Amino acid sequence: MKVSNNILSRVYILFALFLFFGVLIVLRMSMLQIQHDQWVQKEMEEQVFFKKIVADRGNILSEDGTIMA
């Protein structure tokens, strides 16, 4: 009977830990949902825009400055 109570107490502790971490995850998800507008604004501030720049074509020169191609 002592072994059964020992195992049962361990199961209760594990259940409490899983329940605690589950509640933490749900709370964190709800906080992210509440602060959604703040995160969208921060994303727009840090967004990087790319602009295509066409390079000018030039000549290929050797060391002495003569045109190679």
PyRosetta script that sets phi, psi and omega in degrees:
from pyrosetta import init, pose_from_sequence

init()
pose = pose_from_sequence("MKVSNNILSRVYILFALFLFFGVLIVLRMSMLQIQHDQWVQKEMEEQVFFKKIVADRGNILSEDGTIMA")
pose.set_psi(1, -32.1)
pose.set_omega(1, -179.3)
pose.set_phi(2, -66.7)
pose.set_psi(2, -41.1)
pose.set_omega(2, -179.7)
pose.set_phi(3, -65.1)
pose.set_psi(3, -41.1)
pose.set_omega(3, -180.0)
pose.set_phi(4, -62.9)
pose.set_psi(4, -41.7)
pose.set_omega(4, 178.2)
pose.set_phi(5, -66.8)
pose.set_psi(5, -36.0)
pose.set_omega(5, 178.6)
pose.set_phi(6, -64.9)
pose.set_psi(6, -46.1)
pose.set_omega(6, 179.0)
pose.set_phi(7, -65.3)
pose.set_psi(7, -41.8)
pose.set_omega(7, -179.7)
pose.set_phi(8, -63.4)
pose.set_psi(8, -37.8)
pose.set_omega(8, 178.1)
pose.set_phi(9, -67.6)
pose.set_psi(9, -36.2)
pose.set_omega(9, 176.3)
pose.set_phi(10, -65.7)
pose.set_psi(10, -39.1)
pose.set_omega(10, 178.3)
pose.set_phi(11, -64.4)
pose.set_psi(11, -41.6)
pose.set_omega(11, 177.7)
pose.set_phi(12, -62.9)
pose.set_psi(12, -41.0)
pose.set_omega(12, 178.5)
pose.set_phi(13, -63.9)
pose.set_psi(13, -45.2)
pose.set_omega(13, 178.3)
pose.set_phi(14, -62.7)
pose.set_psi(14, -41.4)
pose.set_omega(14, 178.3)
pose.set_phi(15, -62.0)
pose.set_psi(15, -42.2)
pose.set_omega(15, 179.1)
pose.set_phi(16, -63.9)
pose.set_psi(16, -40.3)
pose.set_omega(16, 178.4)
pose.set_phi(17, -64.7)
pose.set_psi(17, -45.4)
pose.set_omega(17, 178.2)
pose.set_phi(18, -62.1)
pose.set_psi(18, -41.5)
pose.set_omega(18, 178.7)
pose.set_phi(19, -63.9)
pose.set_psi(19, -41.8)
pose.set_omega(19, 178.7)
pose.set_phi(20, -61.4)
pose.set_psi(20, -48.1)
pose.set_omega(20, -179.7)
pose.set_phi(21, -68.0)
pose.set_psi(21, -33.7)
pose.set_omega(21, 175.8)
pose.set_phi(22, -64.0)
pose.set_psi(22, -42.5)
pose.set_omega(22, 178.2)
pose.set_phi(23, -65.4)
pose.set_psi(23, -39.5)
pose.set_omega(23, 177.5)
pose.set_phi(24, -60.9)
pose.set_psi(24, -42.5)
pose.set_omega(24, -179.8)
pose.set_phi(25, -64.8)
pose.set_psi(25, -44.1)
pose.set_omega(25, 179.5)
pose.set_phi(26, -64.2)
pose.set_psi(26, -40.8)
pose.set_omega(26, 178.4)
pose.set_phi(27, -63.8)
pose.set_psi(27, -42.1)
pose.set_omega(27, 179.7)
pose.set_phi(28, -64.9)
pose.set_psi(28, -41.1)
pose.set_omega(28, 178.2)
pose.set_phi(29, -64.1)
pose.set_psi(29, -40.1)
pose.set_omega(29, 179.7)
pose.set_phi(30, -68.2)
pose.set_psi(30, -36.4)
pose.set_omega(30, 176.6)
pose.set_phi(31, -64.6)
pose.set_psi(31, -39.1)
pose.set_omega(31, 177.5)
pose.set_phi(32, -65.9)
pose.set_psi(32, -36.2)
pose.set_omega(32, 177.9)
pose.set_phi(33, -68.0)
pose.set_psi(33, -37.9)
pose.set_omega(33, 179.7)
pose.set_phi(34, -68.1)
pose.set_psi(34, -38.7)
pose.set_omega(34, -177.2)
pose.set_phi(35, -92.5)
pose.set_psi(35, 23.8)
pose.set_omega(35, -175.7)
pose.set_phi(36, -59.2)
pose.set_psi(36, -44.4)
pose.set_omega(36, -177.7)
pose.set_phi(37, -62.5)
pose.set_psi(37, -38.1)
pose.set_omega(37, 179.0)
pose.set_phi(38, -64.2)
pose.set_psi(38, -41.3)
pose.set_omega(38, -179.7)
pose.set_phi(39, -69.4)
pose.set_psi(39, -36.4)
pose.set_omega(39, 178.0)
pose.set_phi(40, -65.7)
pose.set_psi(40, -42.1)
pose.set_omega(40, 178.9)
pose.set_phi(41, -63.4)
pose.set_psi(41, -41.8)
pose.set_omega(41, 179.8)
pose.set_phi(42, -65.4)
pose.set_psi(42, -37.5)
pose.set_omega(42, 178.2)
pose.set_phi(43, -65.0)
pose.set_psi(43, -41.1)
pose.set_omega(43, 179.1)
pose.set_phi(44, -66.4)
pose.set_psi(44, -33.5)
pose.set_omega(44, 178.0)
pose.set_phi(45, -68.6)
pose.set_psi(45, -34.7)
pose.set_omega(45, -174.9)
pose.set_phi(46, -98.6)
pose.set_psi(46, 6.1)
pose.set_omega(46, -177.2)
pose.set_phi(47, -71.4)
pose.set_psi(47, 140.1)
pose.set_omega(47, -179.6)
pose.set_phi(48, -103.5)
pose.set_psi(48, 129.4)
pose.set_omega(48, 177.6)
pose.set_phi(49, -107.3)
pose.set_psi(49, 137.2)
pose.set_omega(49, -179.9)
pose.set_phi(50, -105.0)
pose.set_psi(50, 137.7)
pose.set_omega(50, 178.3)
pose.set_phi(51, -125.2)
pose.set_psi(51, 126.8)
pose.set_omega(51, -179.1)
pose.set_phi(52, -79.1)
pose.set_psi(52, 124.6)
pose.set_omega(52, 179.4)
pose.set_phi(53, -113.7)
pose.set_psi(53, 124.1)
pose.set_omega(53, 179.1)
pose.set_phi(54, -82.9)
pose.set_psi(54, 124.8)
pose.set_omega(54, -178.0)
pose.set_phi(55, -79.8)
pose.set_psi(55, 143.9)
pose.set_omega(55, 174.6)
pose.set_phi(56, -73.3)
pose.set_psi(56, 136.7)
pose.set_omega(56, 177.9)
pose.set_phi(57, -84.0)
pose.set_psi(57, 135.2)
pose.set_omega(57, -179.4)
pose.set_phi(58, -130.7)
pose.set_psi(58, -174.7)
pose.set_omega(58, 179.4)
pose.set_phi(59, -91.5)
pose.set_psi(59, 152.7)
pose.set_omega(59, 173.9)
pose.set_phi(60, -95.0)
pose.set_psi(60, 120.7)
pose.set_omega(60, -175.5)
pose.set_phi(61, -110.9)
pose.set_psi(61, 150.2)
pose.set_omega(61, 174.3)
pose.set_phi(62, -85.6)
pose.set_psi(62, -176.3)
pose.set_omega(62, -177.4)
pose.set_phi(63, -63.4)
pose.set_psi(63, -34.5)
pose.set_omega(63, -178.1)
pose.set_phi(64, -86.6)
pose.set_psi(64, 0.6)
pose.set_omega(64, 174.8)
pose.set_phi(65, 96.2)
pose.set_psi(65, 3.3)
pose.set_omega(65, 178.1)
pose.set_phi(66, -83.5)
pose.set_psi(66, 150.8)
pose.set_omega(66, -178.4)
pose.set_phi(67, -75.4)
pose.set_psi(67, 129.0)
pose.set_omega(67, -179.5)
pose.set_phi(68, -95.1)
pose.set_psi(68, -37.0)
pose.set_omega(68, -177.8)
pose.set_phi(69, -139.8)
pose.dump_pdb("model.pdb")
